[in-house]
């Protein structure tokens, strides 16, 4: 299933594999699940309260290095991409 959420996009810079960390989508019920709008809103609110919502898992100004792979925020990947073009 592709709901428009792309978790990672590979990129290479100076011999390092760069992985772009995207913001995870908010946890909610799928629209195809048959239920009333009121119950759907209540359940989605409970899911948000129970599991929370995290912004991008990589903090601003940081990157994670695993061997020759770097995980970084999209804005940092864009800066690197502009350096290589």
C-alpha positions as CSV (number, residue, x, y, z in Angstrom):
1,X,0.0,0.0,0.0
2,X,1.4,3.4,-1.0
3,X,-0.3,6.2,0.8
4,X,2.2,8.8,-0.3
5,X,4.5,8.2,2.7
6,X,8.1,7.6,1.6
7,X,10.1,6.6,4.6
8,X,13.6,6.8,3.0
9,X,15.1,8.1,-0.1
10,X,18.7,7.0,-0.8
11,X,21.4,9.5,-1.8
12,X,25.2,9.4,-2.0
13,X,27.7,12.1,-1.1
14,X,31.5,11.8,-0.8
15,X,31.3,8.0,-0.6
16,X,28.7,8.0,2.1
17,X,25.2,6.6,1.7
18,X,22.8,9.3,2.8
19,X,19.3,8.2,4.0
20,X,16.7,10.9,4.3
21,X,14.6,10.5,7.4
22,X,10.9,11.6,6.8
23,X,8.4,12.5,9.4
24,X,6.2,9.5,10.2
25,X,2.5,9.8,9.5
26,X,0.1,10.3,12.3
27,X,-1.4,6.9,13.4
28,X,-5.1,6.8,12.5
29,X,-7.8,4.4,11.4
30,X,-7.9,3.6,7.7
31,X,-10.7,5.3,5.8
32,X,-12.0,2.0,4.4
33,X,-12.9,0.8,7.9
34,X,-16.7,1.1,8.2
35,X,-17.7,3.0,11.3
36,X,-19.5,6.2,12.2
37,X,-17.7,9.5,11.9
38,X,-18.1,10.2,15.6
39,X,-16.5,6.9,16.6
40,X,-13.7,7.3,14.0
41,X,-12.9,10.8,15.5
42,X,-13.0,9.3,19.0
43,X,-10.8,6.4,18.1
44,X,-8.3,8.6,16.2
45,X,-8.1,10.9,19.2
46,X,-7.4,7.9,21.5
47,X,-4.7,6.6,19.1
48,X,-3.0,10.0,19.2
49,X,-3.2,10.2,23.0
50,X,-2.1,6.6,23.5
51,X,0.8,6.5,21.0
52,X,1.6,10.1,20.6
53,X,3.0,11.8,17.5
54,X,6.7,12.2,16.9
55,X,8.2,14.8,14.6
56,X,11.1,13.6,12.5
57,X,13.1,11.0,14.5
58,X,16.4,12.8,13.7
59,X,16.7,16.0,15.8
60,X,17.5,19.3,14.1
61,X,21.2,19.8,13.6
62,X,22.0,16.1,14.1
63,X,22.7,13.1,11.8
64,X,23.2,9.5,12.7
65,X,26.3,7.7,11.3
66,X,26.2,3.9,10.9
67,X,29.4,2.7,9.2
68,X,29.3,4.5,5.8
69,X,25.6,5.3,6.1
70,X,24.3,8.6,7.4
71,X,20.6,9.2,8.4
72,X,19.7,12.9,8.3
73,X,16.8,15.3,8.0
74,X,15.4,16.2,4.6
75,X,16.6,19.8,4.8
76,X,20.2,18.6,5.3
77,X,19.9,16.2,2.4
78,X,18.7,19.1,0.2
79,X,21.7,21.1,1.2
80,X,24.0,18.3,0.3
81,X,22.2,17.8,-3.0
82,X,22.7,21.4,-3.9
83,X,26.5,21.1,-3.2
84,X,26.8,18.2,-5.7
85,X,24.8,19.8,-8.6
